[in-house]
Amino acid sequence: MTSPNSTTLSLVDTDPAELAVDAIVIGLHSRTEPEDGPAGTLLLATGAESIAVAFDGRLTETLALLGATGAPGEVTKLATLGTVTAPLVAAVGLGPEPSGAAPAPETLRRAAGAAVRALAGAGTVALALPLPDDEDAPSALRAVAEGALLGGYRFAGYKTKPQPGRREPVGSVLVHVPDAADGVAEGEVARARAVTAAVARSRDWVNTAPNELRPPAFADEVAAAAGAAGLTVEVLDERALADGGYGGIVAVGQGSEAPPRLVKLSYVPDVAPEAGAARRVALVGKGITFDTGGVSIKPAQGMWEMKSDMAGAAAVAATMLAVAALRPAVAVTAYLPMAENMPSGTAYRPGDVVTMYNGKRVEVLNTDAEGRMVLGDAMARACEDGADYLLEASTLTGGQVVALGKRVSGVMGTPELCERVRTAGDAVGEPAWPMPLPDDVRKGMDSDVADISQVNAGMDRAGHMLQGGVFLREFVTDEVSWAHIDIAGPSYHAGEPTGYWTKGGTGVPVRTLLELIDDIAANG
């Protein structure tokens, strides 16, 4: 089910006080140093000057009376009573005033998202948030645009009757910039539209009910969207997977009446290889459309969130849609192994030995460690096809959440590429942290009967995230630089909406992957 992308965004350079909109959003800092006033007082951010003049300098005083503190993401609404053209001012907290610099892009991104969410029901909203006038201006504008569009996201859902009090997302967002006709600014907004559309598509797939997105249906949806975007599409069904030797994907999928799939999406840049497109990037995403754990069945509590176990494939597929729109100067190919992990008379079992696509034989010890089985096949195929960089995203282990929480992804693989993932994640507000691949973890995965066991039985769940990375390393050839991104926590937000995250799928790590692809296209 695809949600309508109803929020539009454009640039304006009209004085914010004169904009004929339903609400004008300004930034608000909390003051922590008493240099120009008592600590704890409020300070308007750059961009709100004309609004402050219209309120005769009493705007911060009034906002303080309404309870505003300037805390990041806090939104305080104030009726203007004709002081400016817009009937409503919404002050969004940006935290303490930065020392000698504009707020960080992620601060602006979250503020724009929080404000647009809080103003749901408004037809048109203008954002007069602080944007620098130096070399940081493009990244700041991109952050505001992304936050606003993602804050306007809402999954269509399945309710048969309208919800009382439910307000529609903001229809139109206007971002105030000093020179709205600037080509660089328009380019950043165009990129933000493409990126956020991809994130929204990823969120939609994750939020879709699992009975509507079993492997064949998921493969069909991805293939249709990719074909419409101009990508080359190849889909392997269960027979082709068995004939091709994809033992891991077949084993995991054989317990379900909905058979597995492997979807390959390919993008070829417009420029010739000598112009910088010689590098080849492979993306791999885990597409377990529902994970019961199989024979090693999961506890019932919280199992409904296992509809999000295909978030890696959703993010990779959506990334490819953005790649098709943005046309980077680097070849990108995606591999999406899709299966449903179910318990049945045909399900694979603990003790089974599975021959993977690269010929390695794996002893299965836990059928709930199914993600690494399907990913191993897909990663081996990606290396066989040829790749310089392999980036894989998956909701692989609960160990990622234990170690790093629900906002920071774990990254394992080639150290240099892992560091680039971390840098890209920091740039776009999707933090990631490199983790090791210890030799002792691999030693404990030696099998008495096969080349490798699927998990380290001696460690049980200790170092579980690292076990997943160590296993996946077996399916990457030596010449390929690779990174495994464990997004078990960051890919799904079960709490209340915050910043530009709504409840449900987040779209992580679409923006990180796109940032990395741009970096590889520019720097190799």
NURO-949679 format. One record per residue (C-alpha): residue number from 1; residue in one letter; x, y, z. Coordinates in steps of 0.001 Angstrom, whole numbers, m for minus. Each point is the difference from the previous one (the first is absolute). Layout:
// residues N
- num  residu  east  north  up
- NUM  A  X  Y  Z
...
This chain:
// residues 524
- num  residu  east  north  up
- 1  M  0  0  0
- 2  T  1567  3288  m1085
- 3  S  m825  3163  1922
- 4  P  m692  3128  m2027
- 5  N  2914  2441  169
- 6  S  m2283  2976  555
- 7  T  2415  2544  1478
- 8  T  1707  2192  m2583
- 9  L  2962  2320  561
- 10  S  1273  3137  m1715
- 11  L  2223  3004  687
- 12  V  m1014  3604  639
- 13  D  1910  3197  768
- 14  T  m2963  2149  1114
- 15  D  297  1590  3446
- 16  P  m1332  m2681  2415
- 17  A  m2211  2566  1725
- 18  E  m1800  616  m3297
- 19  L  m533  m3590  m1133
- 20  A  m3643  m917  m505
- 21  V  204  m3450  1597
- 22  D  m1863  m1824  2742
- 23  A  3028  m71  2298
- 24  I  3532  1315  121
- 25  V  2670  m2075  1757
- 26  I  2926  1707  1722
- 27  G  2919  m1371  1989
- 28  L  423  499  3730
- 29  H  3195  m469  2016
- 30  S  304  m572  3706
- 31  R  2654  2198  1594
- 32  T  2432  m1716  2330
- 33  E  2435  2859  611
- 34  P  m1093  3227  1749
- 35  E  2131  2302  m2167
- 36  D  m2929  1888  m1563
- 37  G  m2714  m999  2408
- 38  P  m814  m2472  2758
- 39  A  795  m3657  m673
- 40  G  m3068  m1880  m1135
- 41  T  m1492  2913  m1950
- 42  L  m888  m467  m3654
- 43  L  1692  1259  m3128
- 44  L  m1543  162  m3476
- 45  A  2035  m1693  m2704
- 46  T  1164  1718  m3158
- 47  G  m2827  298  m2512
- 48  A  m2622  1220  2461
- 49  E  1067  3664  65
- 50  S  m3023  1441  m1812
- 51  I  m2351  m2101  2131
- 52  A  1641  1331  3158
- 53  V  m378  3601  m1235
- 54  A  m3703  m583  m654
- 55  F  m432  m1114  3617
- 56  D  1775  3138  1280
- 57  G  2794  m2063  1489
- 58  R  m2306  m1899  2366
- 59  L  m131  m3276  m1902
- 60  T  2458  m1933  2168
- 61  E  m1677  1274  3148
- 62  T  m3377  m1205  m1260
- 63  L  1371  m3371  m1061
- 64  A  1566  m439  3438
- 65  L  m3385  672  1600
- 66  L  m1412  m2763  m2184
- 67  G  2589  m2410  1383
- 68  A  2558  14  m2796
- 69  T  3511  m993  1047
- 70  G  1815  m244  m3342
- 71  A  668  m3706  536
- 72  P  775  m1800  m3276
- 73  G  m3160  m1004  m1836
- 74  E  m2381  1766  2384
- 75  V  m2766  1855  m1893
- 76  T  m1876  2934  1547
- 77  K  m2910  1560  m1895
- 78  L  m1094  3619  314
- 79  A  m2908  1796  m1663
- 80  T  1314  3116  m1714
- 81  L  m3223  2052  252
- 82  G  885  1904  m3163
- 83  T  3528  991  943
- 84  V  1250  m1877  m3084
- 85  T  m1834  m1355  m3018
- 86  A  m4  m3633  1204
- 87  P  m2592  m661  2724
- 88  L  2334  m2311  1904
- 89  V  3662  4  1017
- 90  A  1579  m3290  1015
- 91  A  3321  240  1827
- 92  V  2052  m3187  m182
- 93  G  2788  m611  2457
- 94  L  3578  m201  m1288
- 95  G  1757  m428  3344
- 96  P  2787  2340  1170
- 97  E  1228  2601  m2471
- 98  P  3030  m1357  m1883
- 99  S  3260  1795  650
- 100  G  904  1890  m3160
- 101  A  m1877  m2355  m2356
- 102  A  m3439  m940  m1197
- 103  P  m1752  m3004  1572
- 104  A  1219  m3400  m1135
- 105  P  m1829  m1406  m3047
- 106  E  m1528  m2808  2051
- 107  T  m1347  2522  2520
- 108  L  m1673  1863  m2867
- 109  R  m1240  m3251  m1551
- 110  R  m1682  m1117  3204
- 111  A  m1396  3474  696
- 112  A  m1582  261  m3446
- 113  G  m1478  m3476  355
- 114  A  m1396  701  3463
- 115  A  m1551  3281  m1125
- 116  V  m1667  m1437  m3086
- 117  R  m1369  m2914  2031
- 118  A  m1352  2366  2661
- 119  L  m1736  2130  m2634
- 120  A  m1891  m2873  m1632
- 121  G  m3320  1302  m1280
- 122  A  1507  3223  m1358
- 123  G  m147  552  m3719
- 124  T  3207  2006  m433
- 125  V  2862  439  2444
- 126  A  3097  2169  m410
- 127  L  3322  m802  1673
- 128  A  2167  2974  989
- 129  L  2760  m2039  1636
- 130  P  3637  1137  273
- 131  L  1991  m731  m3145
- 132  P  3683  1002  m250
- 133  D  1242  2127  m2888
- 134  D  3336  m1799  m401
- 135  E  1160  m3352  m1405
- 136  D  m2231  m1796  2510
- 137  A  m3153  1475  m1510
- 138  P  m776  m2887  m2412
- 139  S  199  m2703  2686
- 140  A  m2141  2080  2376
- 141  L  m2650  616  m2662
- 142  R  19  m3691  m935
- 143  A  m522  m913  3652
- 144  V  m2964  2357  396
- 145  A  m1612  m1254  m3203
- 146  E  496  m3656  922
- 147  G  m1308  509  3515
- 148  A  m3099  1829  m1206
- 149  L  m900  m2601  m2614
- 150  L  673  m2936  2305
- 151  G  m1921  1670  2805
- 152  G  m2981  140  m2353
- 153  Y  105  m3769  m588
- 154  R  m2972  m2084  1075
- 155  F  m690  m3631  m807
- 156  A  m3369  m433  m1709
- 157  G  m974  m2860  2316
- 158  Y  m2996  m2293  m48
- 159  K  m2724  1735  2024
- 160  T  m3467  m283  m1507
- 161  K  m1309  3194  1625
- 162  P  1600  3413  447
- 163  Q  1534  533  3427
- 164  P  m1604  2804  2043
- 165  G  2424  2872  354
- 166  R  2484  m1422  m2487
- 167  R  1489  2858  m1962
- 168  E  1426  m324  m3471
- 169  P  3706  683  m542
- 170  V  1058  3504  m974
- 171  G  m788  520  m3672
- 172  S  2763  2410  m991
- 173  V  3250  1105  1636
- 174  L  1794  3194  m990
- 175  V  3612  338  1089
- 176  H  1207  3568  369
- 177  V  3451  610  m1486
- 178  P  1647  3332  m779
- 179  D  180  m780  m3738
- 180  A  m2650  m2517  m1020
- 181  A  1083  122  m3645
- 182  D  3518  m1242  772
- 183  G  817  m3062  m2101
- 184  V  1865  m1730  2811
- 185  A  m2968  390  2326
- 186  E  m2397  m1411  m2592
- 187  G  2357  m2928  m539
- 188  E  34  m810  3703
- 189  V  m3789  81  154
- 190  A  m278  m2233  m3060
- 191  R  2357  m2495  1625
- 192  A  m1950  153  3250
- 193  R  m3205  m798  m1872
- 194  A  1553  m3083  m1611
- 195  V  1607  m1207  3221
- 196  T  m3056  457  2188
- 197  A  m2228  m1671  m2588
- 198  A  2311  m3011  233
- 199  V  m66  47  3809
- 200  A  m3798  194  m75
- 201  R  m185  m2987  m2363
- 202  S  2266  m1967  2336
- 203  R  m2187  935  2971
- 204  D  m3120  m1049  m1875
- 205  W  1388  m3450  m758
- 206  V  1066  m505  3625
- 207  N  m3373  1177  1316
- 208  T  m2024  m2205  m2335
- 209  A  m1793  m2919  1653
- 210  P  2046  m3195  m483
- 211  N  m2911  m1921  m1517
- 212  E  33  2548  m2843
- 213  L  3743  m66  m593
- 214  R  1109  m3596  m135
- 215  P  3059  m725  m2175
- 216  P  m1709  m296  m3413
- 217  A  m2068  3138  616
- 218  F  3000  1930  1341
- 219  A  2063  m1025  m3017
- 220  D  m2791  1072  m2358
- 221  E  m326  3411  1673
- 222  V  3723  656  m73
- 223  A  286  m1169  m3604
- 224  A  m2882  2218  m1100
- 225  A  1372  3088  1760
- 226  A  3533  m630  m1271
- 227  G  m1147  m619  m3548
- 228  A  m2011  3214  12
- 229  A  3112  1838  1216
- 230  G  2045  m1307  m2930
- 231  L  2071  m2590  1862
- 232  T  812  m3423  m1416
- 233  V  m1850  m2701  1920
- 234  E  626  m3729  401
- 235  V  m2131  m2201  2289
- 236  L  922  m3583  883
- 237  D  m2921  m2138  1186
- 238  E  209  m3126  2157
- 239  R  852  m2286  m2908
- 240  A  2745  2281  m1311
- 241  L  1394  326  3532
- 242  A  138  m3775  445
- 243  D  1525  m540  m3449
- 244  G  2520  2791  611
- 245  G  1275  m1407  3284
- 246  Y  m1307  2678  2355
- 247  G  m190  m2448  2888
- 248  G  m345  2570  2768
- 249  I  m2956  1825  m1550
- 250  V  m1713  m3276  m912
- 251  A  503  m1472  3487
- 252  V  m1488  2982  1819
- 253  G  m2895  339  m2441
- 254  Q  m990  m3660  m161
- 255  G  m2068  147  3184
- 256  S  m2490  2446  m1513
- 257  E  m2671  m539  m2634
- 258  A  1064  3412  m1375
- 259  P  3243  m911  m1826
- 260  P  3218  2057  149
- 261  R  1351  2406  m2566
- 262  L  3271  1743  m894
- 263  V  m413  3386  m1666
- 264  K  2908  1633  m1820
- 265  L  m190  3686  m960
- 266  S  2640  1641  m2166
- 267  Y  857  3611  m740
- 268  V  2557  1054  m2628
- 269  P  1114  3656  42
- 270  D  m217  2316  m2966
- 271  V  3725  755  m74
- 272  A  2706  m2185  m1491
- 273  P  2283  m1939  2383
- 274  E  2953  2278  m682
- 275  A  m2080  2903  1331
- 276  G  m136  m1531  3473
- 277  A  m2557  m2796  m149
- 278  A  2452  m2894  56
- 279  R  m790  m777  3632
- 280  R  m2728  m2553  624
- 281  V  m2149  84  3122
- 282  A  m2056  m2992  1121
- 283  L  m2836  463  2494
- 284  V  m1512  m2967  1836
- 285  G  m3078  151  2240
- 286  K  m1607  m2637  2197
- 287  G  m3594  m644  m1065
- 288  I  m1554  m2325  2587
- 289  T  m3602  1098  m411
- 290  F  m952  m1607  3308
- 291  D  2180  m1789  2515
- 292  T  m1589  m2455  2411
- 293  G  3400  m1489  721
- 294  G  m1017  m3164  m1829
- 295  V  384  m3225  1981
- 296  S  2081  1994  2538
- 297  I  m3113  2093  520
- 298  K  84  3451  1576
- 299  P  m1990  1004  3102
- 300  A  m3465  1270  m894
- 301  Q  446  3343  1753
- 302  G  933  2648  m2517
- 303  M  126  m2430  m2926
- 304  W  m2292  2298  m1986
- 305  E  2951  2340  m512
- 306  M  1670  m2762  m2028
- 307  K  m1851  1379  m3004
- 308  S  2925  2443  m29
- 309  D  2599  m2740  m520
- 310  M  94  998  m3671
- 311  A  1044  3574  791
- 312  G  3439  m565  m1521
- 313  A  m1463  m1063  m3339
- 314  A  m2532  2834  161
- 315  A  2777  2535  584
- 316  V  2211  m1393  m2763
- 317  A  m2859  m135  m2517
- 318  A  m1018  3563  880
- 319  T  3623  1122  m287
- 320  M  54  m1348  m3535
- 321  L  m3091  2046  m857
- 322  A  1797  3124  1193
- 323  V  3135  m1024  m1924
- 324  A  m2108  m221  m3154
- 325  A  m1251  3540  626
- 326  L  3320  1570  1073
- 327  R  2189  m1717  m2654
- 328  P  3350  m201  1871
- 329  A  3123  m705  m2044
- 330  V  548  m3507  1352
- 331  A  m1520  m3373  m888
- 332  V  m2295  m1372  2733
- 333  T  m1557  m3455  202
- 334  A  m2318  m1224  2750
- 335  Y  m739  m3549  1153
- 336  L  m3110  m621  2085
- 337  P  m440  m3535  1402
- 338  M  m3616  m422  1126
- 339  A  m1458  m2800  2088
- 340  E  m2542  m636  2735
- 341  N  1380  m1926  2996
- 342  M  m2821  m2273  1138
- 343  P  m266  m3250  2014
- 344  S  m1570  m2875  m1930
- 345  G  559  m3576  m1078
- 346  T  2247  1259  m2784
- 347  A  1995  2527  2042
- 348  Y  3748  m295  325
- 349  R  1206  m1372  3319
- 350  P  2812  386  2544
- 351  G  2578  m2566  m1051
- 352  D  m570  442  m3725
- 353  V  3043  565  m2194
- 354  V  m622  2517  m2786
- 355  T  2179  550  m3059
- 356  M  210  3713  m698
- 357  Y  357  1772  m3363
- 358  N  3789  228  312
- 359  G  236  m3722  789
- 360  K  623  301  3731
- 361  R  m1942  m2389  2192
- 362  V  m1685  1417  3087
- 363  E  m1185  m1953  3031
- 364  V  m3285  1506  1202
- 365  L  m194  306  3800
- 366  N  m2802  2533  313
- 367  T  m2650  585  m2660
- 368  D  m598  3469  1470
- 369  A  3423  1018  m1334
- 370  E  m1521  m67  m3470
- 371  G  1022  3443  m1211
- 372  R  3645  m925  m372
- 373  M  m1013  m3022  m2074
- 374  V  m1829  1987  m2672
- 375  L  2564  2807  102
- 376  G  2914  m2398  m461
- 377  D  m1423  m1164  m3313
- 378  A  m737  3530  m1194
- 379  M  3417  1331  1019
- 380  A  1771  m2887  m1742
- 381  R  m1986  724  m3167
- 382  A  875  3702  231
- 383  C  3701  m827  236
- 384  E  m254  m2449  m2903
- 385  D  m1635  2664  m2178
- 386  G  2805  2416  844
- 387  A  99  2803  2543
- 388  D  2558  2366  1460
- 389  Y  m2141  881  2997
- 390  L  m2691  m2123  1639
- 391  L  m2398  1693  2434
- 392  E  m2480  m2267  1763
- 393  A  m2834  1122  2305
- 394  S  m2031  m2304  2197
- 395  T  m2002  m288  3180
- 396  L  2369  m2797  895
- 397  T  294  m295  3780
- 398  G  m1572  1061  3250
- 399  G  3606  310  1112
- 400  Q  240  3287  m1899
- 401  V  m2759  1473  2189
- 402  V  1646  m1313  3184
- 403  A  3369  1468  m956
- 404  L  m918  3285  m1696
- 405  G  m3655  727  665
- 406  K  m2740  921  m2425
- 407  R  1557  2924  m1852
- 408  V  3569  m1106  m704
- 409  S  674  m2715  m2587
- 410  G  2887  m2420  370
- 411  V  2511  m220  m2859
- 412  M  2409  m2864  m681
- 413  G  2263  m820  m2927
- 414  T  2956  1673  m1709
- 415  P  1213  2637  2509
- 416  E  441  2786  m2566
- 417  L  m3493  m464  m1424
- 418  C  m1525  m322  3475
- 419  E  1489  3384  843
- 420  R  m1520  1462  m3164
- 421  V  m3373  m1414  1056
- 422  R  383  1667  3382
- 423  T  926  3328  m1601
- 424  A  m2905  m171  m2441
- 425  G  m2414  m913  2782
- 426  D  1127  2957  2096
- 427  A  m477  2317  m2980
- 428  V  m3622  m1005  m562
- 429  G  m1136  m641  3568
- 430  E  115  m3800  m112
- 431  P  2799  m777  2492
- 432  A  1934  m3253  m272
- 433  W  2896  m1428  1972
- 434  P  2726  m2373  m1240
- 435  M  256  m3309  1872
- 436  P  2725  m2669  m58
- 437  L  50  m3473  m1536
- 438  P  2038  m1920  2609
- 439  D  1856  m3169  m917
- 440  D  m1278  m1829  3074
- 441  V  m3580  505  m1142
- 442  R  826  m1659  m3331
- 443  K  1863  m2852  1684
- 444  G  m3110  m845  1998
- 445  M  m1943  m350  m3258
- 446  D  2106  m2932  m1206
- 447  S  m2312  m2944  m721
- 448  D  718  m3697  501
- 449  V  m1942  m899  m3142
- 450  A  36  3051  m2285
- 451  D  2186  2950  m1016
- 452  I  m1550  2344  2544
- 453  S  m2855  12  2471
- 454  Q  m2630  2656  m256
- 455  V  530  1333  3552
- 456  N  2621  m316  2739
- 457  A  m1660  m2540  2276
- 458  G  2616  474  2717
- 459  M  m721  3723  275
- 460  D  m3781  m404  m134
- 461  R  m1235  3598  m475
- 462  A  3194  1637  1235
- 463  G  1444  2133  m2781
- 464  H  m3021  m914  m2108
- 465  M  377  3002  m2307
- 466  L  3648  m915  m583
- 467  Q  m915  m3612  m789
- 468  G  m2219  1225  m2828
- 469  G  2772  2115  m1475
- 470  V  2565  m2797  299
- 471  F  m2332  m2389  m1819
- 472  L  m711  2434  m2839
- 473  R  3718  583  m538
- 474  E  206  m3593  m1297
- 475  F  m1977  1023  m3084
- 476  V  2044  3029  m1071
- 477  T  2988  m496  m2286
- 478  D  3339  1493  1033
- 479  E  114  2716  m2661
- 480  V  m3356  1539  983
- 481  S  m178  2760  2619
- 482  W  m3143  m683  2040
- 483  A  m2112  1256  2871
- 484  H  m2844  m1726  1836
- 485  I  m2408  2505  1583
- 486  D  m2144  m1488  2780
- 487  I  m3130  2158  221
- 488  A  m2071  m2198  2352
- 489  G  m761  2956  2272
- 490  P  108  3115  m2211
- 491  S  m2169  m1432  m2811
- 492  Y  m3206  m69  2068
- 493  H  m1281  2549  2511
- 494  A  m2560  m1449  2398
- 495  G  m343  3111  2184
- 496  E  m1777  3290  m452
- 497  P  930  2178  m2993
- 498  T  3109  2107  494
- 499  G  1718  2448  m2315
- 500  Y  m482  m1270  m3556
- 501  W  m593  m3592  1171
- 502  T  m3576  m1182  106
- 503  K  m1065  m3223  1683
- 504  G  985  m3084  m2020
- 505  G  2597  m301  m2731
- 506  T  2652  2724  m44
- 507  G  1647  m522  m3387
- 508  V  3456  m475  1546
- 509  P  2535  m271  m1688
- 510  V  m1253  1365  m3353
- 511  R  1614  3409  499
- 512  T  3286  m1523  1177
- 513  L  212  m2231  m3060
- 514  L  m705  2913  m2338
- 515  E  2638  2128  1737
- 516  L  2506  m2836  m410
- 517  I  m850  m466  m3660
- 518  D  576  3716  m589
- 519  D  3306  m231  1852
- 520  I  1140  m3013  m2036
- 521  A  m1055  1669  m3247
- 522  A  2038  3078  896
- 523  N  3024  m1556  1683
- 524  G  100  m3679  m908
